[in-house]
């Protein structure tokens, strides 16, 4: 059983910053990818950033958002700077991981955390 627990969402003014955290717990052998998606009202869920062997960012957040990982804690962070109203969304943590060496990599989602950017 794997759980992803997110924290750090909230409200910020345009130009402000927030930091999201996502900790994976349970039976974990190897995390192959870990990242963030977001879904704004009336829109499809979209990739924000994902960390695999390399880190990939959506064009809309490049230069403003940064992913970092603490592999010892199975935790990923999303530092969001220069926030814009269009960053308002529910942010979801996502991971592909193996629970054992010869098990397939499975995909898991967090419960989501709200980020609201407004003046």
N, C-alpha and C positions, 0 to 999 in steps of 0.2 A: 504494500500500500504506500502510495506516494502522496504527499500533500505539498502544495505551494501556498505559502502565506505571504501576502503582500502588505506593505505598510507605506506610509509617507504621503498619501494623497491629501488633497485639501484645496484651499483657495489661494490664489496669488494674483497680484496685479500685473498688468502687461509690463514686460521688462523684468519681472521678478524671477525667482528661482524656487524650485522644489526638488526634492530627492526622493525617489521611490526605492524601496527595497523588496526583494523577493527571496525567501528562504525555502529551499526544498528539504523535505524531511521524509524519513521512511527508509525502505530498503533500496539503497543506491549503490551500484557498482561503478558506473561511469556516466557522467553528464556529457552528452555529445553536442548539445546546443542549448542555449538559454537566452531568452530575449523578451521583448515587450511588443505587444500589439495594442491598438486602441480602437475604440468605436465611439463615434460621435452620434448624437441622436439623428435618426433617419439615414445614417450612412452605414456602409459595410465596414466590418472590422479590417484594419489595415496594419501592416508591419510598421513598427517604429524603428526597432533596431534588434539585431540578433548577433550573438557571439558564438561562433563555432571556432574553427581554426583561425578564421579571420572574422572581423566584426563588420557588419553591414548596417548602414543607416538609410532610412528613407530620405529622399532629397529634401523634403520639407523640414527635416530636423538637423541636417548636417551643419556642423559648426556651432550648434546650440545645445544639443543633447550628447551626453557621453555615457557609454556603458562601462562598468568595471565589474570584475568578478573576484570573489574571495572563495577560491576552490576548497579551501580547508573547511569552510562553513557552508558550502553548497549554496552560496548566496550571490545574487546579482543585484547591482544598483543601477539606477538610471538618474543621472544628474541632468536636470532640465534647467537651462539658463535662457535668458532673453525670451521668456514665455510670451506667447501671443494668444489672443482670444480664440483663434482657430485651433489651438492645442487643447481646448476644452473637450474632454472625452472621458470615458471609462477606460482605464489602462489595465491590461491583462498581462500577467506573467505567463510565459510558455516555456516548456522544456521538452527536449527529447533525451531520454535517458534509459540506461539498461539497469535492471535490478540485479542481474548476475552476469557473469562473464559470457556465457553462451546463450543468453536470452536476447530476443530482439529489442531494438530501441523502440520505446513507446512514447507517445505524446501526451502531455498533461497541461492543464490550464489552471491558473489561479482563479479566485473568485472575483477579481476586479477591484480597482480602487478609483474613486472619482477624482479627477483633476479639473478644476474650474478656474479659468483665467478671465477676470473681468475687473473693470475699474469701478 
